[in-house]
Amino acid sequence: MAGESKGHNFEDVKSISDFLLSKTQLRPTIGVICGSGLGGLVNNIENKEEFSYEDIPGFPVSTVKGHAGKLVFGTIKEKILVCLQGRFHFYEGHGINKCTLPVRVMALLGIKTLIVTNAAGGINRGFSVGDIMVIKDHIGIPCLAGISPLVGLNDERFGPRFPSMNGVYDNNYQKLALDISGELGYGDFIKSGVYCMVSGPCYETPAELRFIQTIGGDAVGMSTVPEVIVAAHMGIKCLGLSLITNYCILDYETKNAPNHAEVLEVAQRRSECVLEIVTKFIANIE
């Protein structure tokens, strides 16, 4: 079953990272995961070295439109990074370990910072389509139901059996991202809030959205949380950014319906703003 988990095998992960390190002289300290329609960050990367997922032994392959399927090494503002251009989703049929395998690999490549971006639906009625939300915390509904990347055997070389999730989105990183957004003139559409993950691929019912709103979710999507859990498990500091690409429909009477084409259209319109924030953030972190 897709939700079954036996934990990551350290030797398998290390074989992937060793393969990549044998193919490049670049040693990244920053990892970036690009969400739907946000893969344009690679255009800002200099000294690029690209690897298609299919060419990396043991690596999963993305099947979602808007996700290119490349691991890109390079530099931004003289900082060495590795960018996952196309993430893996639970709804594609990947087990939760496959979805989070790239984070384990990036950690063994040497990253200390992980930047995750996603497209999300806005639940908070104070949000507008096109807003950018700095993630301050998350709710992982599949994880609460036992579908967690940490279920199964734990290898201490990855991290502790019972890692804390307090402060998983680094407070200093959040402040820096908010400050940068203000400097760029994005104050009117930069927000802060709680991201809620559902498994997908169907969009949520009004009842489900009302439940998420009640428990404190500001935005909802189908990714990010498992990746951040694994990063926290390995001691990596995280920044999360959600681009609000659609209104979540809480009204039982509406005939409107969300769709992935709408998500991609909004992501393409506002993606440059996200990319500017991420680029300046990379330039300013220690």
Phi and psi restraints in degrees (value plus and minus 20) as a CYANA .aco file:
   2 ALA   PHI     -83.2   -43.2
   2 ALA   PSI     -50.6   -10.6
   3 GLY   PHI    -103.7   -63.7
   3 GLY   PSI     -29.6    10.4
   4 GLU   PHI     -88.2   -48.2
   4 GLU   PSI     125.6   165.6
   5 SER   PHI    -163.1  -123.1
   5 SER   PSI     112.0   152.0
   6 LYS   PHI    -135.6   -95.6
   6 LYS   PSI     -14.0    26.0
   7 GLY   PHI      65.1   105.1
   7 GLY   PSI     135.8   175.8
   8 HIS   PHI     -96.8   -56.8
   8 HIS   PSI     123.2   163.2
   9 ASN   PHI    -109.4   -69.4
   9 ASN   PSI     100.5   140.5
  10 PHE   PHI     -79.2   -39.2
  10 PHE   PSI     -63.6   -23.6
  11 GLU   PHI     -84.5   -44.5
  11 GLU   PSI     -57.5   -17.5
  12 ASP   PHI     -85.0   -45.0
  12 ASP   PSI     -63.5   -23.5
  13 VAL   PHI     -85.2   -45.2
  13 VAL   PSI     -62.9   -22.9
  14 LYS   PHI     -84.6   -44.6
  14 LYS   PSI     -53.2   -13.2
  15 SER   PHI     -85.2   -45.2
  15 SER   PSI     -54.6   -14.6
  16 ILE   PHI     -89.7   -49.7
  16 ILE   PSI     -66.6   -26.6
  17 SER   PHI     -84.8   -44.8
  17 SER   PSI     -58.4   -18.4
  18 ASP   PHI     -84.1   -44.1
  18 ASP   PSI     -59.7   -19.7
  19 PHE   PHI     -79.0   -39.0
  19 PHE   PSI     -67.3   -27.3
  20 LEU   PHI     -86.2   -46.2
  20 LEU   PSI     -61.8   -21.8
  21 LEU   PHI     -85.1   -45.1
  21 LEU   PSI     -46.4    -6.4
  22 SER   PHI     -96.6   -56.6
  22 SER   PSI     -36.0     4.0
  23 LYS   PHI    -121.2   -81.2
  23 LYS   PSI     -30.2     9.8
  24 THR   PHI    -161.9  -121.9
  24 THR   PSI     129.9   169.9
  25 GLN   PHI    -110.5   -70.5
  25 GLN   PSI     -28.2    11.8
  26 LEU   PHI     -96.1   -56.1
  26 LEU   PSI     117.9   157.9
  27 ARG   PHI    -143.3  -103.3
  27 ARG   PSI      73.4   113.4
  28 PRO   PHI     -91.5   -51.5
  28 PRO   PSI     126.3   166.3
  29 THR   PHI    -133.0   -93.0
  29 THR   PSI     -29.5    10.5
  30 ILE   PHI    -147.0  -107.0
  30 ILE   PSI     115.0   155.0
  31 GLY   PHI    -134.3   -94.3
  31 GLY   PSI     123.9   163.9
  32 VAL   PHI    -151.3  -111.3
  32 VAL   PSI     114.1   154.1
  33 ILE   PHI    -136.0   -96.0
  33 ILE   PSI     100.5   140.5
  34 CYS   PHI    -114.5   -74.5
  34 CYS   PSI     110.8   150.8
  35 GLY   PHI    -106.7   -66.7
  35 GLY   PSI    -194.1  -154.1
  36 SER   PHI     -74.0   -34.0
  36 SER   PSI     101.7   141.7
  37 GLY   PHI      55.8    95.8
  37 GLY   PSI     -15.6    24.4
  38 LEU   PHI    -132.3   -92.3
  38 LEU   PSI      -3.7    36.3
  39 GLY   PHI     -94.5   -54.5
  39 GLY   PSI     -21.9    18.1
  40 GLY   PHI     -86.3   -46.3
  40 GLY   PSI     -28.3    11.7
  41 LEU   PHI     -75.9   -35.9
  41 LEU   PSI     -51.5   -11.5
  42 VAL   PHI     -82.4   -42.4
  42 VAL   PSI     -41.7    -1.7
  43 ASN   PHI     -88.6   -48.6
  43 ASN   PSI     -40.4    -0.4
  44 ASN   PHI    -110.9   -70.9
  44 ASN   PSI     -24.7    15.3
  45 ILE   PHI    -106.3   -66.3
  45 ILE   PSI     112.7   152.7
  46 GLU   PHI    -121.7   -81.7
  46 GLU   PSI     143.8   183.8
  47 ASN   PHI      34.4    74.4
  47 ASN   PSI      22.9    62.9
  48 LYS   PHI     -89.5   -49.5
  48 LYS   PSI     118.9   158.9
  49 GLU   PHI    -151.4  -111.4
  49 GLU   PSI      97.5   137.5
  50 GLU   PHI    -130.9   -90.9
  50 GLU   PSI     122.1   162.1
  51 PHE   PHI    -150.1  -110.1
  51 PHE   PSI      98.8   138.8
  52 SER   PHI     -87.4   -47.4
  52 SER   PSI     122.9   162.9
  53 TYR   PHI     -75.3   -35.3
  53 TYR   PSI     -57.7   -17.7
  54 GLU   PHI     -83.6   -43.6
  54 GLU   PSI     -42.6    -2.6
  55 ASP   PHI    -111.7   -71.7
  55 ASP   PSI     -19.6    20.4
  56 ILE   PHI    -124.1   -84.1
  56 ILE   PSI      91.1   131.1
  57 PRO   PHI     -77.1   -37.1
  57 PRO   PSI     107.4   147.4
  58 GLY   PHI      66.4   106.4
  58 GLY   PSI     -19.5    20.5
  59 PHE   PHI    -111.8   -71.8
  59 PHE   PSI     121.0   161.0
  60 PRO   PHI     -92.3   -52.3
  60 PRO   PSI     150.3   190.3
  61 VAL   PHI    -144.3  -104.3
  61 VAL   PSI     111.2   151.2
  62 SER   PHI     -99.5   -59.5
  62 SER   PSI     124.1   164.1
  63 THR   PHI    -139.6   -99.6
  63 THR   PSI     -12.0    28.0
  64 VAL   PHI    -116.4   -76.4
  64 VAL   PSI     114.5   154.5
  65 LYS   PHI     -80.5   -40.5
  65 LYS   PSI     113.4   153.4
  66 GLY   PHI      77.8   117.8
  66 GLY   PSI     -23.5    16.5
  67 HIS   PHI    -138.6   -98.6
  67 HIS   PSI      95.8   135.8
  68 ALA   PHI     -93.4   -53.4
  68 ALA   PSI     -55.5   -15.5
  69 GLY   PHI      66.9   106.9
  69 GLY   PSI      27.0    67.0
  70 LYS   PHI    -157.4  -117.4
  70 LYS   PSI     126.7   166.7
  71 LEU   PHI    -124.7   -84.7
  71 LEU   PSI      99.3   139.3
  72 VAL   PHI    -137.6   -97.6
  72 VAL   PSI     101.0   141.0
  73 PHE   PHI    -116.5   -76.5
  73 PHE   PSI     131.7   171.7
  74 GLY   PHI     147.0   187.0
  74 GLY   PSI    -181.2  -141.2
  75 THR   PHI    -151.3  -111.3
  75 THR   PSI     126.8   166.8
  76 ILE   PHI    -152.7  -112.7
  76 ILE   PSI     102.9   142.9
  77 LYS   PHI      31.6    71.6
  77 LYS   PSI      21.3    61.3
  78 GLU   PHI      49.4    89.4
  78 GLU   PSI     -13.6    26.4
  79 LYS   PHI    -114.5   -74.5
  79 LYS   PSI     112.7   152.7
  80 ILE   PHI    -106.6   -66.6
  80 ILE   PSI     110.4   150.4
  81 LEU   PHI    -159.8  -119.8
  81 LEU   PSI     146.1   186.1
  82 VAL   PHI    -148.6  -108.6
  82 VAL   PSI     111.5   151.5
  83 CYS   PHI    -137.9   -97.9
  83 CYS   PSI     105.8   145.8
  84 LEU   PHI    -109.0   -69.0
  84 LEU   PSI      81.0   121.0
  85 GLN   PHI    -112.3   -72.3
  85 GLN   PSI      62.8   102.8
  86 GLY   PHI      97.8   137.8
  86 GLY   PSI      87.1   127.1
  87 ARG   PHI    -115.7   -75.7
  87 ARG   PSI     158.0   198.0
  88 PHE   PHI    -134.2   -94.2
  88 PHE   PSI     114.9   154.9
  89 HIS   PHI    -134.4   -94.4
  89 HIS   PSI     126.9   166.9
  90 PHE   PHI     -78.2   -38.2
  90 PHE   PSI     -56.8   -16.8
  91 TYR   PHI     -90.7   -50.7
  91 TYR   PSI     -32.9     7.1
  92 GLU   PHI     -95.1   -55.1
  92 GLU   PSI     -27.9    12.1
  93 GLY   PHI      80.4   120.4
  93 GLY   PSI     -21.4    18.6
  94 HIS   PHI     -91.1   -51.1
  94 HIS   PSI     119.9   159.9
  95 GLY   PHI     -84.1   -44.1
  95 GLY   PSI     141.5   181.5
  96 ILE   PHI     -81.3   -41.3
  96 ILE   PSI     -48.6    -8.6
  97 ASN   PHI     -88.5   -48.5
  97 ASN   PSI     -58.8   -18.8
  98 LYS   PHI     -83.5   -43.5
  98 LYS   PSI     -59.7   -19.7
  99 CYS   PHI     -82.1   -42.1
  99 CYS   PSI     -52.3   -12.3
 100 THR   PHI    -124.6   -84.6
 100 THR   PSI     -23.6    16.4
 101 LEU   PHI     -73.0   -33.0
 101 LEU   PSI     -63.2   -23.2
 102 PRO   PHI     -78.2   -38.2
 102 PRO   PSI     -51.6   -11.6
 103 VAL   PHI     -88.5   -48.5
 103 VAL   PSI     -61.8   -21.8
 104 ARG   PHI     -78.9   -38.9
 104 ARG   PSI     -64.4   -24.4
 105 VAL   PHI     -82.1   -42.1
 105 VAL   PSI     -67.1   -27.1
 106 MET   PHI     -82.1   -42.1
 106 MET   PSI     -56.0   -16.0
 107 ALA   PHI     -83.3   -43.3
 107 ALA   PSI     -62.3   -22.3
 108 LEU   PHI     -93.3   -53.3
 108 LEU   PSI     -38.3     1.7
 109 LEU   PHI     -93.6   -53.6
 109 LEU   PSI     -40.0     0.0
 110 GLY   PHI      99.2   139.2
 110 GLY   PSI     -11.9    28.1
 111 ILE   PHI     -89.7   -49.7
 111 ILE   PSI     127.1   167.1
 112 LYS   PHI    -135.8   -95.8
 112 LYS   PSI     -35.1     4.9
 113 THR   PHI    -149.7  -109.7
 113 THR   PSI     116.7   156.7
 114 LEU   PHI    -143.2  -103.2
 114 LEU   PSI     107.0   147.0
 115 ILE   PHI    -129.1   -89.1
 115 ILE   PSI     100.7   140.7
 116 VAL   PHI    -135.0   -95.0
 116 VAL   PSI     113.8   153.8
 117 THR   PHI    -142.1  -102.1
 117 THR   PSI     131.8   171.8
 118 ASN   PHI    -173.6  -133.6
 118 ASN   PSI     142.7   182.7
 119 ALA   PHI    -117.1   -77.1
 119 ALA   PSI     114.3   154.3
 120 ALA   PHI    -160.2  -120.2
 120 ALA   PSI     136.6   176.6
 121 GLY   PHI    -109.3   -69.3
 121 GLY   PSI     119.6   159.6
 122 GLY   PHI    -106.3   -66.3
 122 GLY   PSI     100.8   140.8
 123 ILE   PHI    -117.6   -77.6
 123 ILE   PSI     -61.5   -21.5
 124 ASN   PHI     -78.8   -38.8
 124 ASN   PSI     102.9   142.9
 125 ARG   PHI     -90.6   -50.6
 125 ARG   PSI     -28.8    11.2
 126 GLY   PHI    -106.4   -66.4
 126 GLY   PSI     -23.5    16.5
 127 PHE   PHI    -111.8   -71.8
 127 PHE   PSI     131.8   171.8
 128 SER   PHI    -142.2  -102.2
 128 SER   PSI     135.3   175.3
 129 VAL   PHI     -80.0   -40.0
 129 VAL   PSI     110.8   150.8
 130 GLY   PHI      80.0   120.0
 130 GLY   PSI     -29.6    10.4
 131 ASP   PHI     -88.3   -48.3
 131 ASP   PSI     134.4   174.4
 132 ILE   PHI    -135.5   -95.5
 132 ILE   PSI     103.6   143.6
 133 MET   PHI    -126.1   -86.1
 133 MET   PSI     102.5   142.5
 134 VAL   PHI     -98.6   -58.6
 134 VAL   PSI     101.3   141.3
 135 ILE   PHI     -95.9   -55.9
 135 ILE   PSI     103.8   143.8
 136 LYS   PHI    -120.4   -80.4
 136 LYS   PSI     -40.5    -0.5
 137 ASP   PHI    -186.9  -146.9
 137 ASP   PSI     151.7   191.7
 138 HIS   PHI    -159.5  -119.5
 138 HIS   PSI     142.4   182.4
 139 ILE   PHI    -144.5  -104.5
 139 ILE   PSI     100.8   140.8
 140 GLY   PHI    -127.1   -87.1
 140 GLY   PSI      72.8   112.8
 141 ILE   PHI     -81.6   -41.6
 141 ILE   PSI     -64.6   -24.6
 142 PRO   PHI     -80.0   -40.0
 142 PRO   PSI     -57.8   -17.8
 143 CYS   PHI     -85.0   -45.0
 143 CYS   PSI     -58.3   -18.3
 144 LEU   PHI     -85.1   -45.1
 144 LEU   PSI     -44.4    -4.4
 145 ALA   PHI    -112.5   -72.5
 145 ALA   PSI     -11.3    28.7
 146 GLY   PHI      78.2   118.2
 146 GLY   PSI     -19.6    20.4
 147 ILE   PHI    -117.5   -77.5
 147 ILE   PSI      62.9   102.9
 148 SER   PHI    -143.8  -103.8
 148 SER   PSI     125.9   165.9
 149 PRO   PHI     -88.8   -48.8
 149 PRO   PSI     -28.7    11.3
 150 LEU   PHI    -119.4   -79.4
 150 LEU   PSI     -22.1    17.9
 151 VAL   PHI     -89.6   -49.6
 151 VAL   PSI     120.6   160.6
 152 GLY   PHI      89.4   129.4
 152 GLY   PSI    -188.7  -148.7
 153 LEU   PHI     -82.3   -42.3
 153 LEU   PSI     121.0   161.0
 154 ASN   PHI    -128.7   -88.7
 154 ASN   PSI     109.5   149.5
 155 ASP   PHI    -121.2   -81.2
 155 ASP   PSI      96.9   136.9
 156 GLU   PHI     -81.4   -41.4
 156 GLU   PSI     -37.6     2.4
 157 ARG   PHI     -88.7   -48.7
 157 ARG   PSI     -42.6    -2.6
 158 PHE   PHI    -104.5   -64.5
 158 PHE   PSI     -63.5   -23.5
 159 GLY   PHI     146.8   186.8
 159 GLY   PSI    -200.0  -160.0
 160 PRO   PHI     -93.2   -53.2
 160 PRO   PSI     139.1   179.1
 161 ARG   PHI     -81.1   -41.1
 161 ARG   PSI     -62.3   -22.3
 162 PHE   PHI    -142.5  -102.5
 162 PHE   PSI      57.0    97.0
 163 PRO   PHI     -95.0   -55.0
 163 PRO   PSI     126.1   166.1
 164 SER   PHI     -97.2   -57.2
 164 SER   PSI     123.9   163.9
 165 MET   PHI    -128.3   -88.3
 165 MET   PSI     -11.3    28.7
 166 ASN   PHI     -89.0   -49.0
 166 ASN   PSI     111.0   151.0
 167 GLY   PHI      47.4    87.4
 167 GLY   PSI       7.8    47.8
 168 VAL   PHI     -83.2   -43.2
 168 VAL   PSI     -51.2   -11.2
 169 TYR   PHI    -116.1   -76.1
 169 TYR   PSI      86.9   126.9
 170 ASP   PHI     -74.4   -34.4
 170 ASP   PSI     107.5   147.5
 171 ASN   PHI     -81.7   -41.7
 171 ASN   PSI     -60.6   -20.6
 172 ASN   PHI     -86.4   -46.4
 172 ASN   PSI     -56.0   -16.0
 173 TYR   PHI     -86.0   -46.0
 173 TYR   PSI     -61.6   -21.6
 174 GLN   PHI     -80.0   -40.0
 174 GLN   PSI     -67.0   -27.0
 175 LYS   PHI     -82.2   -42.2
 175 LYS   PSI     -62.9   -22.9
 176 LEU   PHI     -81.7   -41.7
 176 LEU   PSI     -63.9   -23.9
 177 ALA   PHI     -83.5   -43.5
 177 ALA   PSI     -60.8   -20.8
 178 LEU   PHI     -86.6   -46.6
 178 LEU   PSI     -61.7   -21.7
 179 ASP   PHI     -83.2   -43.2
 179 ASP   PSI     -64.1   -24.1
 180 ILE   PHI     -81.8   -41.8
 180 ILE   PSI     -61.8   -21.8
 181 SER   PHI     -80.9   -40.9
 181 SER   PSI     -60.4   -20.4
 182 GLY   PHI     -84.2   -44.2
 182 GLY   PSI     -63.1   -23.1
 183 GLU   PHI     -82.4   -42.4
 183 GLU   PSI     -52.8   -12.8
 184 LEU   PHI    -102.0   -62.0
 184 LEU   PSI     -23.7    16.3
 185 GLY   PHI      64.3   104.3
 185 GLY   PSI       2.2    42.2
 186 TYR   PHI    -121.1   -81.1
 186 TYR   PSI      -4.9    35.1
 187 GLY   PHI     -77.0   -37.0
 187 GLY   PSI     -50.1   -10.1
 188 ASP   PHI     -91.6   -51.6
 188 ASP   PSI     -42.6    -2.6
 189 PHE   PHI    -147.8  -107.8
 189 PHE   PSI      -1.3    38.7
 190 ILE   PHI    -119.6   -79.6
 190 ILE   PSI     111.7   151.7
 191 LYS   PHI    -147.6  -107.6
 191 LYS   PSI     153.9   193.9
 192 SER   PHI    -153.3  -113.3
 192 SER   PSI     118.6   158.6
 193 GLY   PHI    -194.7  -154.7
 193 GLY   PSI    -195.1  -155.1
 194 VAL   PHI    -121.4   -81.4
 194 VAL   PSI     107.1   147.1
 195 TYR   PHI    -114.9   -74.9
 195 TYR   PSI     112.8   152.8
 196 CYS   PHI    -133.2   -93.2
 196 CYS   PSI     110.4   150.4
 197 MET   PHI    -121.2   -81.2
 197 MET   PSI     113.1   153.1
 198 VAL   PHI    -138.0   -98.0
 198 VAL   PSI     145.6   185.6
 199 SER   PHI     -99.5   -59.5
 199 SER   PSI     -49.4    -9.4
 200 GLY   PHI      49.4    89.4
 200 GLY   PSI    -191.6  -151.6
 201 PRO   PHI    -105.4   -65.4
 201 PRO   PSI     -31.4     8.6
 202 CYS   PHI     -89.7   -49.7
 202 CYS   PSI     126.1   166.1
 203 TYR   PHI     -92.5   -52.5
 203 TYR   PSI     142.5   182.5
 204 GLU   PHI     -95.8   -55.8
 204 GLU   PSI     130.7   170.7
 205 THR   PHI     -96.9   -56.9
 205 THR   PSI     139.3   179.3
 206 PRO   PHI     -75.0   -35.0
 206 PRO   PSI     -57.6   -17.6
 207 ALA   PHI     -85.4   -45.4
 207 ALA   PSI     -61.3   -21.3
 208 GLU   PHI     -84.7   -44.7
 208 GLU   PSI     -61.0   -21.0
 209 LEU   PHI     -85.9   -45.9
 209 LEU   PSI     -58.4   -18.4
 210 ARG   PHI     -84.9   -44.9
 210 ARG   PSI     -56.8   -16.8
 211 PHE   PHI     -83.0   -43.0
 211 PHE   PSI     -67.4   -27.4
 212 ILE   PHI     -81.6   -41.6
 212 ILE   PSI     -60.8   -20.8
 213 GLN   PHI     -80.9   -40.9
 213 GLN   PSI     -61.7   -21.7
 214 THR   PHI     -84.1   -44.1
 214 THR   PSI     -56.5   -16.5
 215 ILE   PHI    -108.6   -68.6
 215 ILE   PSI     -15.3    24.7
 216 GLY   PHI      87.4   127.4
 216 GLY   PSI     -10.5    29.5
 217 GLY   PHI     -98.3   -58.3
 217 GLY   PSI     115.3   155.3
 218 ASP   PHI    -120.4   -80.4
 218 ASP   PSI     -46.4    -6.4
 219 ALA   PHI    -168.5  -128.5
 219 ALA   PSI     135.8   175.8
 220 VAL   PHI    -155.4  -115.4
 220 VAL   PSI     122.4   162.4
 221 GLY   PHI    -176.3  -136.3
 221 GLY   PSI    -191.2  -151.2
 222 MET   PHI    -141.2  -101.2
 222 MET   PSI       8.5    48.5
 223 SER   PHI    -174.3  -134.3
 223 SER   PSI    -182.1  -142.1
 224 THR   PHI      55.5    95.5
 224 THR   PSI     -72.4   -32.4
 225 VAL   PHI     -79.9   -39.9
 225 VAL   PSI     -69.1   -29.1
 226 PRO   PHI     -80.3   -40.3
 226 PRO   PSI     -57.4   -17.4
 227 GLU   PHI     -84.2   -44.2
 227 GLU   PSI     -62.2   -22.2
 228 VAL   PHI     -89.9   -49.9
 228 VAL   PSI     -57.1   -17.1
 229 ILE   PHI     -79.2   -39.2
 229 ILE   PSI     -65.5   -25.5
 230 VAL   PHI     -85.3   -45.3
 230 VAL   PSI     -60.8   -20.8
 231 ALA   PHI     -80.4   -40.4
 231 ALA   PSI     -65.2   -25.2
 232 ALA   PHI     -82.8   -42.8
 232 ALA   PSI     -58.9   -18.9
 233 HIS   PHI     -78.5   -38.5
 233 HIS   PSI     -51.8   -11.8
 234 MET   PHI    -120.8   -80.8
 234 MET   PSI      -7.5    32.5
 235 GLY   PHI      55.7    95.7
 235 GLY   PSI       3.9    43.9
 236 ILE   PHI    -116.0   -76.0
 236 ILE   PSI     113.6   153.6
 237 LYS   PHI    -100.6   -60.6
 237 LYS   PSI     121.7   161.7
 238 CYS   PHI    -143.7  -103.7
 238 CYS   PSI     124.6   164.6
 239 LEU   PHI    -141.3  -101.3
 239 LEU   PSI     111.6   151.6
 240 GLY   PHI    -141.1  -101.1
 240 GLY   PSI     114.7   154.7
 241 LEU   PHI    -148.1  -108.1
 241 LEU   PSI     108.2   148.2
 242 SER   PHI    -132.2   -92.2
 242 SER   PSI     107.7   147.7
 243 LEU   PHI    -112.6   -72.6
 243 LEU   PSI      99.6   139.6
 244 ILE   PHI     -98.4   -58.4
 244 ILE   PSI      87.0   127.0
 245 THR   PHI    -122.7   -82.7
 245 THR   PSI     -30.4     9.6
 246 ASN   PHI    -180.9  -140.9
 246 ASN   PSI     135.8   175.8
 247 TYR   PHI     -99.2   -59.2
 247 TYR   PSI     115.8   155.8
 248 CYS   PHI     -99.6   -59.6
 248 CYS   PSI     118.3   158.3
 249 ILE   PHI    -114.9   -74.9
 249 ILE   PSI      87.2   127.2
 250 LEU   PHI    -118.0   -78.0
 250 LEU   PSI     -26.4    13.6
 251 ASP   PHI    -109.6   -69.6
 251 ASP   PSI     104.0   144.0
 252 TYR   PHI     -87.8   -47.8
 252 TYR   PSI     -42.2    -2.2
 253 GLU   PHI    -112.0   -72.0
 253 GLU   PSI     -33.8     6.2
 254 THR   PHI     -88.4   -48.4
 254 THR   PSI     130.5   170.5
 255 LYS   PHI    -123.5   -83.5
 255 LYS   PSI     -20.7    19.3
 256 ASN   PHI     -89.7   -49.7
 256 ASN   PSI     132.9   172.9
 257 ALA   PHI    -164.7  -124.7
 257 ALA   PSI     116.4   156.4
 258 PRO   PHI     -91.8   -51.8
 258 PRO   PSI     135.2   175.2
 259 ASN   PHI    -171.5  -131.5
 259 ASN   PSI     136.3   176.3
 260 HIS   PHI     -88.8   -48.8
 260 HIS   PSI     -50.2   -10.2
 261 ALA   PHI     -82.3   -42.3
 261 ALA   PSI     -59.7   -19.7
 262 GLU   PHI     -82.6   -42.6
 262 GLU   PSI     -62.2   -22.2
 263 VAL   PHI     -78.4   -38.4
 263 VAL   PSI     -68.2   -28.2
 264 LEU   PHI     -85.9   -45.9
 264 LEU   PSI     -57.1   -17.1
 265 GLU   PHI     -84.3   -44.3
 265 GLU   PSI     -65.6   -25.6
 266 VAL   PHI     -87.7   -47.7
 266 VAL   PSI     -60.6   -20.6
 267 ALA   PHI     -79.4   -39.4
 267 ALA   PSI     -60.8   -20.8
 268 GLN   PHI     -87.7   -47.7
 268 GLN   PSI     -55.9   -15.9
 269 ARG   PHI     -88.2   -48.2
 269 ARG   PSI     -60.1   -20.1
 270 ARG   PHI    -124.2   -84.2
 270 ARG   PSI     -21.8    18.2
 271 SER   PHI     -81.0   -41.0
 271 SER   PSI     -53.6   -13.6
 272 GLU   PHI     -80.3   -40.3
 272 GLU   PSI     -55.4   -15.4
 273 CYS   PHI     -86.8   -46.8
 273 CYS   PSI     -63.9   -23.9
 274 VAL   PHI     -80.8   -40.8
 274 VAL   PSI     -63.4   -23.4
 275 LEU   PHI     -85.1   -45.1
 275 LEU   PSI     -57.7   -17.7
 276 GLU   PHI     -83.5   -43.5
 276 GLU   PSI     -62.9   -22.9
 277 ILE   PHI     -81.8   -41.8
 277 ILE   PSI     -67.7   -27.7
 278 VAL   PHI     -83.8   -43.8
 278 VAL   PSI     -63.3   -23.3
 279 THR   PHI     -82.2   -42.2
 279 THR   PSI     -65.3   -25.3
 280 LYS   PHI     -90.2   -50.2
 280 LYS   PSI     -54.3   -14.3
 281 PHE   PHI     -81.1   -41.1
 281 PHE   PSI     -67.3   -27.3
 282 ILE   PHI     -78.5   -38.5
 282 ILE   PSI     -61.1   -21.1
 283 ALA   PHI     -84.9   -44.9
 283 ALA   PSI     -46.7    -6.7
 284 ASN   PHI    -122.1   -82.1
 284 ASN   PSI     -30.6     9.4
 285 ILE   PHI    -100.9   -60.9
 285 ILE   PSI     131.4   171.4
